[in-house]
Each structure stands twice: as structure tokens, then as C-alpha cells.
Amino acid sequence: MVRTAHADRVVGVVLPDLPRSLKIKAAAYAAEHRLAPARAAQSRHLNDLAFLVSLIEDVEQVLTALGDPPKEGHLALADVLDKPGHVAWAAAGSAREDAQLLWEVLRAV
């Protein structure tokens, strides 16, 4: 938790670690998809998720933090990213290919 102050107010802000951020973004995409499937195809949550995957340095550490995978695999709520041609992968920039390989390891279904 990070504490921040403005004027006479102090609040604590919870900053999730990378594995939790991945789960949060996958869930946010799934919620958006349920409400507006057509719009969700271009979801910022998918872009964020692809970018976050590109930041992974130790995939084993992330897998350990994610815990035992469900039968659908980790991050199944965003399985649309299983398609290497998905436009969201552009958010990974020059790390796109590495990020896609990491995604395959994370998903491992």
C-alpha cells in the first residue's frame, strides 16, 4: 500500500503486483465483453494485458503467484489473446513476440 496526501487528507492506495494486475485486467475485459461484446474486441483492457505480459521477467515467479491453474488455464477470461494476430498485441511493442510466448506459457492449456 502506498500512502499519499493532498491538502489535509491522507489515503492509502493499494497497488497490485504484476500477477494480480494480470488477473484484474483479464476480469475487466470479461466484464466489458459481457456488457458490450462488439466493443470489447478493441478493449483497452486487452491492450493493457498484452503490455503487462511484455513486462514479465520471471514467468515462473508469476505462475507461482497465480497458483494452481483452473482447467481452462490461467487468464482464461481473456483467451481472445490466444490468437497471435489479435490487435492488442501491438501494445507490447518490440517485445510482442516474447510477450506472446510468455502468454502461451501462462495459459498452458
C-alpha angles and dihedrals in degrees: 000000000000120000117215133180136205122178104321097336126097122188137175118234119200113221112195120221120243098271092050090045089056091052092046093051093047090051092046090053091049091051091049091048092053091053100040114007096178094051093043092068086077095039119159086216090066090049090050091047093051090049092048091051088054088059095059112117100170113033093182090058090051092048091050091051091048090055127207111353120241115239089265090056130244117313093012089152086075098039089137084085088066084086106086091207095059110130092231090072088073086075088070089066116191089354091063098113093046091046091052091051090049089049089055090052092047093048096041096165 
